[in-house]
């Protein structure tokens, strides 16, 4: 099947009339604005109150449109696994990401998504991953060494944001990107901020205008670099891997496809990992007993402080992986996942027509008391093999599921464990007495005050 034929077959939709959804319980709030401000102010509390009042299927109105929210593991399996190909990711995410990150992998559907995912998967195979680990390891080791020399209070989130941005530039674009790195990073920061800005048009002076300008800069950089990376200047970085990637028929990815995929992958890797690593270290600061257990696991590796990390070393860190998963459970980097129903379907006895905007909510599922006793407590032992075996397979979905399962899943675990190895081997982290971080949970969780921690050398 040619890519042209696949792309031409993209599904269209017509949103249902309002009276076609009134049989589903819920509250759409005020005209036009609906419940948008309540969702933005307290997404977790809002969805938990609605779940308690209306059940696992309810109707609401956010961002100018009626939405049907489906809650719990069964809903996650229906929508994310999507065996019947009922739900469009393209028409779910486009409203949020389509202007700045068009045709990223997460914004493609069905056969087109499958073909692109297969072409991109070459960049996440064993050989390239070892190269990425080498770059990550050097960058993390150097940054942690800097932090170690500055004991005292530290704003964790901004520090982590700069680190993940620099790491993404090195492992995704190549360590020798040169003086353009700051300009490229700034463009990505502006694009990410604009993706969730309330003003959706690029009016002068708005964040969206800065985001559109940033995208133009990124597109120009990638377009200039692609011929060079396909020649003798390509390395082992992700960008060079994609420049050499081919479809099933042997054809190289088009320049525009590479630009779109690189823009999206850089955004996804940077912002979600910043959130996840911040919440991970924040939990260790708040739970010193677990910090000590993970540090003991790291020290048991027997590595000198300046020794590189290998895949074998990371495989010997099961407690660290369990603790990272627990941080992902508490604060999933993508708390809600939108889709569009492309055909009529039913769930929990409710008939839902084609064209309906639907969403599932990992944040809700990850805090269901019947699945996770004391859901707000940090407990990595929830992720022992026995504990996981007895849970619904869609009870833990920080990386999505089904065909759209995050392609960078193993990259995220690799970076988290590599970071933990260097951080815990060198630094002890704690919270000031009585300090409790306040988190903004949507669109990607982040601490409102940057998360103040105290650091000192081990």
Secondary structure, DSSP 8 states (H G I E B T S, - for coil): --HHHHHHT--------GGGSTTS-B---BTTTBTHHHHHH-HHHHHHHHHHHH-SEEEEEETTEEEEEE-SHHHHIIIII-TT--EESHHHHHHHHTTTSTT-GGG--HHHHHHHHHHHGGGGSHHHHHHHHHHHHHHHHHHHHHHHTS-EEEEHHHHHHHHHHHHHIIIII-TT--TTHHHHHHHHHHHHHHHT-S--S--TTSHHHHHHHHHHHHHHHHHHHHHHHHTTT--SSHHHHHHH-B-TTS-B--HHHHHHHHHHHHHHHHHHHHHHHHHHHHHHHH-HHHHHHHHHHHHTT---TTS---HHHHHT-HHHHHHHHHHHHHT-SS--EEEEESS-EEETTEEE-TT-EEEE-HHHHTT-TTTSSSTTS--GGGGSHHHHHTS-TTS--TT--GGGS-TTHHHHHHHHHHHHHHHHHHEEEE--TT----EE-SSS-EETT--EEEEEE-
